[in-house]
Amino acid sequence: MRRSAGLSSILDTIGGTPLVRLTRCAPVNGADLWLKLEYRNPTGSMKDRMALAMIEGAESEGALTQGDTVVEYTGGSTGPALALVCRAKGYRCLIVIADCFSEERFLLMRALGADLDVVRSVEGRPRVTAQDIHNMVARAAELAAPPGHYATDQFNNPYPIAHHREHLAREIWEQTEGRVTAFCHGLGTAGSLMGVSEALKPRGVFIQAHEPAGSAAITGGAAGSFAIQGWGGFVMPHWDAQRVDHTEPVEDHDALAMTLRLSQEEGIFAGISTGANVVGAHRLADRLGPEAVIVTLAVDTGFKYMSVPPYIDL
C-alpha cells in the first residue's frame, strides 16, 4: 500500500502491515507459522481494507455523493472501519449491530462518529448465533431503503475480493519472498479468503478456511452459538468451495486459550478470531508437515475484547 514521509489522509495508512514469525506459539513439528499483524491498521482491524474497498468501489460507480448515509450490518470490526472511512470521506455512517457483541465495539464506533441501530440478540453477550447475523442484515436493508442511503452489504459486496487479491495477497507473497506454501483464515464474509485464494492458489499455495465449530454450516454441523466474534456460522454468499482445499471447524475453548497464549507468550495482543486462526494453522501444520510455511492473520486488536473472555477472566 501507499507509504511516504507525509501522508495526505488517514486512509493512506491502511495496509502494508508487518508479518511476524511465531516462536513460542509455533507448531511443535517445526513448520514455519507467520502471523500478519492486521491490527496495525488504523482502527485495529483488517476490516479497514474492506471498508476502503467498498466505499471507493461505490464512488467509482457513482453510487455515493457527499452527505449520503452509508448503512451496514456488522458484529465484527467492519463497523469501526466503515465509520473511519466514511468520516474521512464525508459520509454519515449508520451501523446495525446486535447487542451480543462486545461493548468496546459500540464505544469505538460511536467515538468514530457512527450512529448505531441496536438489534436484540438471541442469547445475549457474548454468544453469537447465525440468526443474529440474519436479523441484522434484514434491519440494515430496511434502513438503507430511503433516498440518500447506500447499503454497502458486506456479504454481497464485490469490491473487497478484488482488493484483497491485489493488496493483501501481494503483501503476503512479497513478505515471504514467495516461500509461503499455505494460507489459512476464518470466515466472516469470506471475502478476504476468496481474494487471497484467487492470487495464491494458482501459485500452488494450500488454502484452508476456518469456521466456528459451534455453528459449522460448511462442514455439515448444526446451527448454534459461538464465541468467535466476526465469524459467520453459516454459508455466506462469497463462499466458493472450489477456491478452498480444506475447511477446519475451530472450537471456542481452543480459540480462547490460544488468544491468551499469543498475548502472554508472544506479546501479540489480539482478538478471539486471531487465536482461532492460529489454532487452525497448527492443525494445518500437522496436516502438511514440518516443511510447511503457513501464513494466517492477526485479525484485530485485543482492545476490542477486554470485556469478554479470555481477557475478562484475568
Salt bridges, closest charged atoms under 4 A:
ASP12 OD1 - ARG2 NE 2.86
ASP32 OD1 - ARG21 NH2 2.97
ASP32 OD2 - ARG179 NH2 3.53
GLU38 OE1 - ARG49 NE 2.66
GLU56 OE2 - LYS89 NZ 3.75
GLU59 OE1 - LYS89 NZ 3.08
GLU103 OE1 - ARG125 NH2 3.54
ASP115 OD2 - ARG92 NE 2.82
ASP117 OD1 - ARG139 NE 3.09
GLU142 OE1 - ARG139 NH1 2.89
GLU166 OE2 - ARG165 NE 2.94
GLU171 OE1 - LYS36 NZ 2.90
GLU171 OE1 - ARG49 NH2 2.84
GLU174 OE1 - ARG170 NH1 3.49
GLU198 OE1 - ARG165 NH1 2.61
GLU198 OE2 - ARG243 NH1 2.84
ASP240 OD2 - ARG243 NE 3.20
ASP245 OD1 - LYS201 NZ 2.62
GLU248 OE1 - HIS246 NE2 2.85
GLU248 OE2 - ARG283 NH1 3.08
GLU248 OE1 - ARG287 NH2 3.33
GLU251 OE1 - ARG283 NH2 2.69
ASP252 OD2 - ARG127 NH1 2.96
ASP254 OD1 - HIS253 ND1 3.01
ASP254 OD2 - ARG283 NH2 2.98
GLU265 OE2 - ARG261 NE 3.02
ASP300 OD2 - ARG105 NH2 3.66
